[in-house]
Amino acid sequence: MLEQKQETAHTIIIEQLTPSPEIRVGEQCPKCHKGILDYDGMLNLVCPQCAYISGGCFT
Protein backbone atom coordinates (compact mmCIF):
# COMPACT_ATOMS: atom_id res chain seq x y z
CA MET A 1 0.00 0.00 0.00
CA LEU A 2 2.85 2.39 0.84
CA GLU A 3 4.53 1.67 -2.50
CA GLN A 4 1.30 2.47 -4.34
CA LYS A 5 0.95 5.82 -2.51
CA GLN A 6 4.56 6.73 -3.31
CA GLU A 7 4.08 5.83 -6.98
CA THR A 8 0.88 7.89 -7.14
CA ALA A 9 2.58 10.88 -5.52
CA HIS A 10 5.49 10.57 -7.97
CA THR A 11 3.06 10.50 -10.92
CA ILE A 12 1.23 13.59 -9.67
CA ILE A 13 4.49 15.53 -9.32
CA ILE A 14 5.57 14.59 -12.85
CA GLU A 15 2.19 15.62 -14.28
CA GLN A 16 2.37 18.97 -12.49
CA LEU A 17 5.86 19.67 -13.85
CA THR A 18 5.07 18.63 -17.42
CA PRO A 19 3.06 21.30 -19.23
CA SER A 20 0.06 19.97 -21.12
CA PRO A 21 -0.15 21.34 -24.65
CA GLU A 22 -3.49 23.01 -25.23
CA ILE A 23 -4.99 23.12 -28.68
CA ARG A 24 -6.63 26.44 -29.45
CA VAL A 25 -8.53 27.99 -32.31
CA GLY A 26 -6.24 29.68 -34.84
CA GLU A 27 -3.23 27.51 -34.00
CA GLN A 28 -1.42 25.12 -36.31
CA CYS A 29 -2.78 21.56 -36.51
CA PRO A 30 -0.89 19.21 -34.16
CA LYS A 31 -1.23 16.33 -36.65
CA CYS A 32 -0.30 17.70 -40.09
CA HIS A 33 1.25 21.05 -39.06
CA LYS A 34 -0.22 22.62 -42.22
CA GLY A 35 -3.80 23.57 -41.40
CA ILE A 36 -5.10 26.18 -38.99
CA LEU A 37 -7.63 24.92 -36.46
CA ASP A 38 -11.11 26.42 -36.49
CA TYR A 39 -14.45 25.56 -34.89
CA ASP A 40 -17.10 23.61 -36.75
CA GLY A 41 -20.84 23.84 -36.08
CA MET A 42 -20.54 21.49 -33.08
CA LEU A 43 -17.72 23.51 -31.43
CA ASN A 44 -15.06 20.92 -32.29
CA LEU A 45 -11.67 22.20 -33.38
CA VAL A 46 -11.15 20.93 -36.93
CA CYS A 47 -8.20 21.06 -39.33
CA PRO A 48 -9.33 21.82 -42.90
CA GLN A 49 -6.21 20.16 -44.35
CA CYS A 50 -6.21 16.69 -42.73
CA ALA A 51 -9.66 16.58 -41.06
CA TYR A 52 -8.14 16.24 -37.56
CA ILE A 53 -10.88 16.78 -34.96
CA SER A 54 -10.40 17.72 -31.33
CA GLY A 55 -13.61 17.49 -29.39
CA GLY A 56 -14.07 18.57 -25.84
CA CYS A 57 -16.14 20.77 -23.68
CA PHE A 58 -16.15 22.78 -20.52
CA THR A 59 -18.83 23.51 -18.01
HELIX and SHEET records of a PDB file:
HELIX    1   1 LEU A    2  LEU A   17  1                                  16    
SHEET    1   A 3 ASP A  38  TYR A  39  0                                        
SHEET    2   A 3 LEU A  45  VAL A  46 -1                                        
SHEET    3   A 3 ILE A  53  SER A  54 -1                                        
END                                                                             
